[in-house]
Each structure stands twice: as structure tokens, then as C-alpha cells.
């Protein structure tokens, strides 16, 4: 039976990430195999146990799954049990031990010693759409000035492949390692090779276009596909369209979507709302009027005797959902009271009021029932 992960790290179930990290760092130092040379095998198992607990409790989704279903639930995250390939916090251990500790009991080179992959700088653009474009979805094209691999040398930085030699100082790794032993512990520090700048190569005849960097500044046209139903504030990620580094993988492009407030509609998720004024005779006698929708105009039939504030619903005339379906359009009518009347219009209204059984001098029927 596995121990409770909270018990393994000695923290309460409501512990914060900072409390969990602090406890893990203390236990990692205590149970590191180099600190327990006389009981190294047991120390390795304990070190693995606390690292497994740390991996789960520091991941929001895994922790929630564990809190709900226990070890049975977390097996979905670690099918076949925990392995160091699952561990995503090697940086924390590198801070503690300097990247020197795993090959002795993993039977392979430490992941901390592997050459780190450099990622290029991420880029951001802002894209503005109106509500109808957001409803239909849109493919836009934007031009960006960014670092790209040199087309002349394919990013090698050399005029030809014959001009590329292995760096004699780092042996092609791009990294210089210095080892220092203290008691049972070995500390290894890694620095970028000063001779090749981390590329692992020495170029005898640099490319003329990029001057040996392998990188040029160019304008690139990028397609941005905006899905139908996108909301204001949505961020789209286009993998690999950021800056290209000298060595490594390109960064990503983040597209921030802005949708200004529409003149006709207000939006709440997939639901749309609008307000339409109607005249008193239309409300009293009934009428058919044109109203706007995202797809043009349609007819709203107003029944006789419609009151101000009445809401009509048009199913399926709202915004599409990102994951399917479509919302409704809600139309609220307001009865417009004229502010200027001709004498003839006033006379006719007085006759109408008299026919309804009240006049200006009489008390209104509603209040007469209350008092």
C-alpha cells in the first residue's frame, strides 16, 4: 500500500505550493543517496517516493484528481507506476544539487546534464474583429518582422558544410562542465562554451547573408485562423511562429483577440440581446417590423396589446459556440412615447382617454383601487 502523498511530504491536505516545495527541499537533502552512503538503496527508494508525491501535489490537475480519487485515480496519470520520465521538476533539484546526482542510481546520464533546448522569444500581435466576423470565424493574414533561419545557409551560418568544424574546446557539446567533489557529494556546474557561444561548432568561412549567425531578420506573412464564436480577450497560440534562436526551437506567436462593443447587440457568451423601440399604436394594435440579426434582417411580429419591456426570443440566431451549438437572440421592445404632439393629435388622444373611462381631471383607475 502506498503512503498518503501528504503524509510522505509531512504537509497538511490544504498546504500551499510554497509549503509543499519547502518540505520537499528539506526531505530531498535528507534522503539524497550521497547523504546516506551506508544505506544508499533505501535512500534511493525514499528519494523516489518523496519525488513522486511532489510531482503529484505540485500539479493542479493531478492534485485535484488525487484529492478526489486517491491513488486509484492518480494511476491514470502514471500508468504502470511513477518513473523519472514523469518528473517535471528537475530544475528544483538542480537548484539543490547543481545537476550532479542521478546517473549513479538511474543507470543513465542525469536529465539535468542533458543539453538544454533553447527556445526563441515568443511574439504577440493584437487582432480586432467585429461581432459578425467573430460569429462567422475568419482567416486573417498578418505581416511580422522577425528572426528566421537564413535561407542561404539553412541556418548553419557557414558558406558550405565543409566550413563547419567541431569546436575544439567543448567537443561539440556547446557546454563546459566543471566538477567539484565535497565528501560524498559531487557538484557539477555547467557554463556555455566561450569559444563557440554554445553552438558546438567553429565556422571557418561564415555565410555572407547572415554573417555566420544563421539568423536573418525578415518579413513573414502568417495566417491566423480565428474560430467561429471566439470571444473578446481570447488568446490564440500559433506554435513555432515566434522568433527563431541561433540554436534551438522557434518561439510561439500569441494572437490576442479584441471585439469592440457592437452598436446593435450586447453579448453574453453565445446569447445576444438587443432593444427595439416601437410606437404606441404598434404596441396597441400589433404590427410587423424589421429587426437586425447577425445574418441580415428578419421580421418581428408584435401581438396587439404588447407591453413595454416584453422580450421575444429567436432561437438559434445568437452566437455559435466554440465547441458547437448556437445561442439565441433576445429582442426587448420599448414603447416610445411621443414628446411633441400636434393639436389634432392631442384632441384624438383626449377622445381616446375619454373612451377608456378616464380623463385628465379624474383619478387614475389603478390608484383608485389602492386607496
N, C-alpha and C positions, 0 to 999 in steps of 0.2 A: 504494500500500500504506500502510495506517495504521500509525503507530508504536505500539509496545507502550505501554499506558497507564502502566505503572510507569516506563518509560523517559522518557515525556513529563513525569512529575512528579519524576523523579530520586529514586525511593524503591525499596527492595528489595521483593520479592514478599511478604515477610512483614511489611511495615510496619504499624504500628498506625494507628488512625484519627487519633490526635493527630499522628503523624509525617506522615501524608498531608495533614492540614489545614495544618500548619506550612509544608510545602513549597509547597502551593497558594497560600497567602497571600503568600509571598515572590515566586513567579513571577507572580501576578496583579498585584502592584505593578510588577514589572519590565516586563511586557508590556502594561500598560494603554495604549490608544491615545493618551491625553493625555500620557503619558510618552515617547511616540515620535512626535512631530508630523511628523518628516521621513520616517517610514516607517510611516505610520498604517495602511495597508491590510494590510501583512504583520503588524503588531502585532494587528490585529483577528482575523486568522486564527489567530495563535498563542494569543491570549486565548481564542478559542473552543475550540481544541484542548485546552488545559490544563483548561478548564471541563468539557469532555466527559469527560476522564479522571477528573476529580474527582467528577463526578456518578456514574460507574460504581463507582469504588473506595470511595466512602463509603456505598454502598447494599449491605447484606449479601447480599441475594439476587442482585443484578446482578453483584457482585464474584465470588461463587461460580460464577455462570454463565460469567463471563469467564475465570476461572481454569481452568475445565473445557474450554470450547469455543473460547476466544479470541474474536476479532472476529466470527466467523461466528455464534457463539452469542448475542452481545450484540445482534445485529441484530434479534433477537426483541423486545428492549426498545425499540429505536429504529428501527422500520421506516421506511425512507426516509432514514435518517441522523439525526444529532443536530440538534435545534433548541432555541432558548431556551425554548420552551414545555415542554421536557422537564426543564429545570433546576429543581431544588428547593432550592437553597442560596443564594437571593438575600439572605437575612439575613446570611450570611457576608460577602457583597460589600458590603452596606450598612454593616457594621461597618468595612470598609476604606475605602470611598469616600463614605460619607454619602448614598447613594441618588441619585447625580448623573450616572451615566456612560453609560447605554445608548442613549438616544434618538439620540445622534449617529451611531451606526452600525447601529442596528436599524431606523431609519426609522419609529419609533413611540415613544410615551411609555414610559419605563422602567417595568418591573413594580415597581420599588422605590418609584415615585412614586404608584402606584395607591393609592387609599384602602384601608386595611387593614380587613378584615371583623372586627368584634368578635364573639367567641363568648362566650355566657353560661357561668356556672360549672357544671361537671359535678357531679352528685349521686351519692350512694352509699346503697344500702339493703342489709341483710342478710336473707336468706330461708332459713329452716330447713325441711328436708324429711326425712321418714323414708325408709328404704330402699325401701319399697314405692311411695311417691309418686315417688321418683326413677326407679324402674323403669317406672312407668306414664306418667310425664310429668304435668304439672299446669299448669293456668292459675290463677294467683293474682291477687288484686286488692289493691293497696296504696294507702293514702291518704298523700299528700305535701303539706306546706305549702311552696309555692314561688312564685317570681315568675312571673306570667303577664301577657300583654298585657291592658291594660284593656279590658273588654268595652264600656264606654260610648263610648270614643273610638277603639276598634280599634287602640290603641297610638299614636295620633298625639299625644296629650297636649293636644289642643285641643277646645274645646266643639263647634266645627264647622270644616269645611275653610276657611271664609273667615277664620278666626282664625290661619291659618298663613302666615307670610311668610318669604321668603328672608333669611337672616342677612346684613346689610349688610357685616359685617366680613370674612367668608370667602367670600362669594358663593355660599353653599350647599354648599361642599365639606366644611365642618367642620374644615378643616386650614389652618394658616397656614404658608407656606413662606418661608424667608429664604435668599437666595443670596449666596455669597461666592466671589470668584474669586482664585486664587493661581497666577500663572504660567499654565501650560496647563491647570490643573485648576480645576474649579468644584465647590464644596461647597454642598449644599443641605440645610438642616435643616428638619424638619417638626415642628410642635407642634399640639396640639389647640386649636381656636379657643376663646379665653377667653370670648367673648360668648355663644356658643350651646352650649358644652360638647361640641362635636364633632357635634352633630345637623344642623348646616347650616340650622336653622330658628329663627325667632323667633315665639313664640306670644303673641298679644295677649290672649286670653281662655282661660286654662287650664281643662282638664276638672276638674270638681268632685271626681269619684271618685278620680282618681289624682293630682290636684294638678299636672297638667302633665307628669308623668314618663312617662306612657304605660304604666306598670307598676303592678300591684296584687299584693298577697300573698293567695293563695287556696289552698284545699284542693282537690286534684285526685285523682281516682280513676284509677289507672293499671293496666292489665292486663299481667301478666308471664307469658309463655308459656314454661314450662320444658320442654325436650325430653326425651323418654324416654331413660333411660340416662345422664343427667347425673351427673358425679362431684363428690365433695366438693372445694371450692376452685375450682370453675368460676366464671368471671365472665361474665355476660351483659350485652351493651350494647344499650340501647334509645335509638336516635338521636333527638335532639330533645326528650327529656323532662327535660332539666336546667333550670337557671334561664334565664329569658328576659332578655336585656340591654335597656337603653334603646334601643340601636341595634345591629342585627346579627342573628346567628342564635342559636337556643337552644343551650344545652349539652346533654350527653348524660347518661343515667341508667345507672349501673353497678350490676348486681344480683350480689351475692356469695352463692354457694350454699354452705350448710353442711348436711352429712348426718352426724348423730351415729352412733356405732358401734351396730350392731344387736345385740340380745340373742341372736338365733338364728344369724345369718350373719356371716361375715367376707368381705370383698370384695377382689378383685384384678382390676381392670379390669372385664371382663364375666364373670369367673368368680366363683362363690360357693362357700363352704366352710362346712360345719357338722360338729359332732361329736355323736354319739348314743350314750348308754350302753345296753348290753344286759346281760341276766343270763347267768350261766354256762350254765344249761340251754338258753336260746335259742341261744347260740353253738354248743353241742354238738349239739343236736337239730335246729336250724333253726327258723325262725319267720317270721311276717309281722307287721311293726309299722308304725305310722303315723309319718310324719316330716313336718316342715313344709316348704313351698315358698313362693315369692312369691305363688302363686295359690291358696293353701289348703293342704290336706294330701293326701299320697299314700301308697301302700303300698310299703314296702321289704321285699323277700323275702330273708331271710337263709338261705343254704345251711347244712346241717348241717356242723359242723366249722369254722365261721368263726373265724379267729384275731383277737385284739385288734389294732387298727390297720389292719384291712382297709378299703379305700376303695371305695365304689360311686359310679358316675357316672350322673347323669341328664342326658342330652343335651337342650339347649335350655331348661333350667329355670334358667339363670343370668340375668344382666342383659342387657338389649338394648344394642346398640352405637349410638352417636350416628349413625353412617353406615350402619346396617343390621346384620343378623345378630344372633345371640344366643349368649351363653356357656352353660356347663354348670354344674350343681350337683354338688359333690363331697361325699359323705357318708362320714365316717370313723366306724367303730364301735369302742367301747372296752368290753371285758368287765369288768363290775362284780363285784368280789369282796366278798361279804358280810362285815361286821365283827362281827356278833353272830349266833350260831347256837344254837338250842335243842339239848338233849342228844340228842333223836331225830335231828335233822339231822346232828349230829356223827357219830352212830353210822352213819347211812346213808352218809356220806362216807367213813368208815373202811372200810366194806364195799366201797364203790366203788374206793377206793385199793387194797385187797387184791385185788380182781378184776382190777386193771390190772397186778398183779405187783410192787407195791412197798408198803412200809409206812413208818411214821414212823421206825422204827429202822434201816431199810435205806438203803444209799447210793442216791442217785438214779441211774437208768439213764444219763442224759446224762453225768454226771461220771465214772461207772464206765468209760465208753468212752474218756475222755480220759486217765485215769491207770491 
